[in-house]
Amino acid sequence: MSPKTTSSRAGGKSGVRRLMSPGRLTLAVLAVLALVFIFENTRQTKIRLLIPEVTMPLWMALLGMAIIGWLCGQFMIRRR
C-alpha cells in the first residue's frame, strides 16, 4: 500500500475563494447598492404606522426597514 498524500496549500487560493464566493460577492454588491439608495433619499417624509404620524428623513426610515428585514432573515435562518 502506498502512503496517503495530502496536498496542503499554505496561503493558497482556497481561503480567498471561500471569502469571495459568487453568492457573497452578489450580496456585498446588493448591500452597497441598498446603502447608496438609502443615503441618496435624504428628504423629509411623513410616515404613519397605524395611528401616529411622524416626519423623519426618508433615509432613516429605509435604513430602519433594512435592519428589520435583516433581523427577520437572521431569525428565519437560525430557526432552520
HELIX and SHEET records of a PDB file:
HELIX    1   1 SER A   14  LEU A   19  1                                   6    
HELIX    2   2 PRO A   22  GLU A   40  1                                  19    
HELIX    3   3 LEU A   58  ARG A   79  1                                  22    
SHEET    1   A 2 GLN A  44  ARG A  48  0                                        
SHEET    2   A 2 GLU A  53  PRO A  57 -1                                        
END                                                                             
